[in-house]
Amino acid sequence: MDDGELTEDEYRAAARRYQECYREEGIVLPEPVLSPVDNVTLEWEFPDTTFTSDAQISKALELCTSQWTPVVLAYGATHEQHTDPLLLKAARECLEDAGFTTPEDAVRVADLVGDPSNDSGKQRSAAEKCLIDEAFKLFPELPAVTVQY
């Protein structure tokens, strides 16, 4: 990150350090999956783990997240988001079924959410729901779905 660029290799190396941080706290995170929603976000499965105390949970979250968050923000800011074509098609159809229109040239989440000031955020809420529902249908191996724009 010092050179102003964050390669995918550096992003993945930081993800491994994030996993190692949790492992040191007794939590084993499986490998992350690249999100089809934006092709930038790594989705993680956080296993149900028995902690000895709330303090242990807080310590792990604070320590590991403080190291990971700047990397996520830097990668997201320097890499072009684009929704997987199959997911984009399904989400657009879902939005159309709900009475919303989307631009023909839509390629990312921001293209689907409309202008919240025009409809009090109704299309944005519908887009989020459509993306999440359709992502889990098309990609059942996803551990989670994050919608960012």
C-alpha positions in Angstrom: 0.0 0.0 0.0 3.0 2.3 0.5 3.4 2.8 -3.3 -0.3 3.8 -3.7 -1.2 0.5 -5.4 -2.5 -2.7 -4.0 -2.2 -5.7 -6.3 -4.5 -8.7 -6.0 -1.5 -10.7 -4.7 -0.9 -8.1 -2.0 -4.7 -8.2 -1.2 -4.6 -12.0 -0.9 -1.5 -11.9 1.2 -3.2 -9.5 3.6 -6.2 -11.9 3.7 -3.9 -14.7 4.8 -2.5 -12.4 7.5 -6.1 -11.7 8.6 -6.7 -15.5 8.8 -3.5 -15.9 10.8 -4.5 -13.2 13.2 -7.8 -15.0 13.9 -6.0 -18.3 14.1 -3.8 -16.9 16.8 -7.0 -16.1 18.7 -8.2 -19.7 18.3 -10.6 -19.0 15.4 -10.0 -20.8 12.1 -11.4 -19.0 9.1 -11.8 -20.9 5.8 -10.5 -19.4 2.6 -12.5 -16.4 1.5 -14.5 -16.3 -1.8 -14.3 -13.4 -4.2 -17.8 -11.9 -4.3 -19.7 -12.0 -7.6 -21.6 -8.9 -6.5 -18.6 -6.6 -7.1 -15.6 -8.9 -7.9 -13.6 -6.9 -5.3 -14.9 -8.0 -1.9 -13.7 -11.2 -0.2 -16.5 -13.0 1.6 -15.6 -14.9 4.7 -17.4 -17.6 6.7 -17.0 -17.0 10.4 -17.5 -20.3 12.1 -19.5 -20.7 15.3 -16.8 -20.8 17.9 -17.0 -21.2 21.6 -15.2 -18.4 23.2 -14.2 -18.2 26.8 -15.5 -14.7 27.1 -16.9 -11.7 25.4 -13.5 -10.1 26.0 -11.9 -12.7 23.8 -14.4 -12.0 21.0 -13.8 -8.2 21.3 -10.0 -8.7 21.3 -10.0 -10.8 18.2 -12.4 -8.5 16.3 -10.5 -5.3 17.3 -7.0 -6.7 16.6 -7.7 -8.5 13.4 -10.2 -6.0 11.9 -7.9 -3.1 12.6 -5.3 -4.7 10.4 -7.7 -5.8 7.6 -10.0 -2.8 7.2 -7.4 -0.4 5.7 -6.4 -3.1 3.1 -10.1 -3.7 2.2 -10.7 0.1 1.8 -7.6 0.6 -0.3 -8.3 -2.3 -2.6 -11.9 -1.3 -3.1 -10.9 2.3 -3.8 -8.3 1.3 -6.4 -10.1 -1.6 -8.3 -13.1 -1.4 -10.6 -16.2 -3.0 -9.4 -18.2 -5.2 -11.8 -21.0 -7.6 -11.0 -20.8 -11.1 -12.4 -22.8 -11.1 -15.7 -25.1 -13.9 -14.6 -25.8 -12.2 -11.3 -26.3 -8.9 -13.0 -28.9 -10.4 -15.4 -30.8 -12.1 -12.5 -30.7 -9.0 -10.4 -32.0 -6.8 -13.2 -34.8 -9.2 -13.9 -35.7 -9.3 -10.2 -35.7 -5.5 -10.1 -37.9 -5.4 -13.3 -40.3 -7.8 -11.7 -40.5 -5.4 -8.7 -41.3 -2.5 -11.0 -37.9 -0.9 -11.2 -35.9 -0.1 -14.3 -32.1 -0.2 -14.6 -29.8 1.2 -17.3 -29.0 -1.1 -20.2 -25.3 -0.5 -19.7 -25.4 -1.4 -16.0 -22.2 -3.3 -14.8 -22.0 -2.7 -11.1 -24.1 -2.4 -8.0 -24.2 1.4 -8.1 -25.9 1.2 -11.5 -28.8 -0.8 -10.1 -29.7 1.2 -7.0 -31.2 4.2 -8.6 -31.4 7.6 -7.0 -32.6 7.3 -3.4 -33.8 10.9 -3.3 -36.4 10.0 -6.1 -38.1 7.1 -4.3 -37.0 7.3 -0.6 -34.5 4.5 -1.3 -37.0 1.9 -2.4 -35.0 0.8 -5.5 -31.8 0.7 -3.5 -33.5 -1.6 -0.9 -34.9 -3.8 -3.7 -31.6 -3.9 -5.5 -29.8 -5.0 -2.3 -32.4 -7.7 -1.7 -32.3 -8.9 -5.3 -28.5 -9.1 -5.4 -28.4 -11.0 -2.1 -31.2 -13.4 -3.0 -29.9 -14.1 -6.6 -26.3 -14.4 -5.5 -27.2 -17.2 -3.1 -29.2 -18.9 -5.8 -26.5 -18.7 -8.4 -23.5 -19.2 -6.1 -24.7 -21.4 -3.2 -21.1 -21.9 -2.0 -20.9 -18.2 -0.9 -20.4 -17.9 2.8 -21.9 -14.4 2.8 -23.0 -11.6 0.5 -22.0 -8.0 1.0 -23.5 -5.3 -1.1 -21.4 -2.1 -1.4 -21.6 0.8 -3.8 
